[in-house]
Amino acid sequence: MRLTNYLSELWMTNKINKEKFEVLKNPSVKEMRELVKSEKLKEVRFISDNKTKNIYVWYVNLAIHSEIYEKIYGKLNYDSIINDGVFIFGLAELKGGKFTMSSSDLMMYYCDKGMDMEKLYKDSKWVNSYIKVDEFIKTQMNYSKGK
């Protein structure tokens, strides 16, 4: 679902070069492929919300997670996010026609702060229908257990 009508003009404009861009809510894989189709980097950023089961996706270079989060949910409080274990802030790369999670600074921060990664893993299964996140979360769980 395109958020063009939902978003304010400010949110739809890149702060650096004033370029307008789309943020997709619960997009199809086809819609996500369209985001990267003409781009050299075949990556997107995303925020998934385990409470609402919504995922927001945009082209990797257009905005950072905190900018998009604050437009949707309001002020960002990292401690609250860690305690709730509801959100994934990630990057995903298009490989073999599918998007696979490739990075998340926030998830590494989760591990360092003792977030329940097993709960996040179980609660985030639905995200795999958009972006494959299981392997990345498992790797982070193993990292946190090995500390």
PyMOL commands that set and color helices and strands:
alter all, ss='L'
color gray80, all
select helices_A, chain A and resi 29-36+65-73+78-84+105-112+117-123+125-129+134-145
alter helices_A, ss='H'
color red, helices_A
select strands_A, chain A and resi 24-25+43-49+54-59+87-95+98-103
alter strands_A, ss='S'
color yellow, strands_A
deselect
rebuild
show_as cartoon
